[in-house]
Every structure is written in structure tokens, then in C-alpha cells.
Amino acid sequence: MAQRTNTAHPDTPRGLILDFAGVLTADPRPVHRAWCESEGLLAEAWRATLNDNPEGRRLYTALEIGQIGQAEWNEGTAALLGTHIAPENLMGRAWAKVPPARRMAALARAAKAVGYRLALLSNSFGLEPFNPYEQAGIWDLFDVHVVSEVVGLAKPDPAIYQLTLDRLDLPGSSCVFVDDHPVNLPPAEALGITTVLATTEGETVDELERLLGVSAVLPV
């Protein structure tokens, strides 16, 4: 089940802070593997290039904090993936079939309906030409948007969590934060935020329903 890593119950929770990829979307990794194979690459080429290749890591880090744009990232990363990989809308092509997490979005809507303030706290992977938030249809759910590319900070930098609280105008003790990367949770906990480590969508939503006292109801 989803793991609540900070077990202190928040003081009258009034803020819900959600990561994007892997929380408001399905796990993208199977889609990325299938995309790699469709492009004539090894199934793990996307992950390996972004995480294990030093130049791939440098490019992605620069993209996250807005030092380069998505179009420049597309050019540089396509070259690392292989000479036969076209750079045009590379990020969009790889992410095109990642489905939104519909039950998580329903949970967010239910929380908002009973008075929670909602914040999107996302390490960006670019906004143009491919906007992942627009594709997932979740942007308008949120009262506050803290996107790393826009603010020039990225998780797990403690400053980005404080910025999120400032924009919510709430103390950490009144907020719950959900992320699928364990490394991103301790800085939030240091600010008194209750954290939930996202696992499967079903388990994570079940945990949030218990924690927040709301029910996720999918639209008919």
C-alpha cells in the first residue's frame, strides 16, 4: 500500500500538494519502454539516457530548472539516444501514451470541493512544444502551481517546498504532500508536512481518502 512516511497527523489538514508524473499520471515507465522499442531502441534506453548517461543527466537537470527549453533538450537528447532518432517533439512523442491518473484527479476534485487548497509541485520536463499538464487535463484543478522550470528550483531543494507553502498561505502542519520519489519527501517533512509515498494509484488514493476524509468518485 501507499506509505505514509511522516505519520504525524496534520493539524486540521487544509492543503493538498501533489507531484505530477507518477502521481497524477500512470507510471510512465512501461509506456517509455514500449516507445523505445517502437523506435528501434533497447527498452531501457530512455531511462538509461536520462539517468545514467552523464550528458543525459546534465541536459535533464538543466531542463528541470529552466536553463534550457524543451526544444533544446529534444535536440541534445535525441542525439544521445541514436542518430536515427528525430528530435522533433521528442518529449511529446515519448509521453504521448502515458494516461492520466483519473482516480487521483477525482480525489483532488473531492478534496477541493470540501475546502482544501490544492498545489501542483512538479519537477518540470518542459512546457513547449509539449505541455504534459495540458495533455493530462489537470492544470485547472489547482489553486497554486509550482513548476520547477518556471521558478528555477527543483525538488528536493528545500526552498521549493517553502515556496509552495508560501503560495498556499498555509503552514506545513496543515498540508499533505504526495510524491513517488522517496528522496523528495524528507525536505517536506522537515517543514512539518505530512508525506505520502505514492505507489500504485489505487493504494495511494485509498490512503489519501483515509487521511483527508474524502472519497474519490470518478465522473460517469
Salt bridges, closest charged atoms under 4 A:
ASP19 OD1 - LYS155 NZ 2.84
ASP27 OD2 - ARG29 NH2 2.80
GLU39 OE2 - ARG93 NH2 3.84
GLU44 OE2 - ARG33 NE 2.72
GLU44 OE1 - ARG47 NE 2.99
ASP52 OD2 - ARG47 NH1 3.01
GLU55 OE2 - ARG58 NH2 2.82
ASP143 OD1 - LYS112 NZ 3.82
ASP179 OD2 - LYS155 NZ 2.76
ASP180 OD1 - HIS181 NE2 3.84
ASP206 OD1 - ARG103 NH2 2.81
GLU207 OE2 - ARG4 NE 2.67
GLU207 OE1 - ARG210 NH2 3.06
GLU209 OE1 - ARG103 NH2 3.45
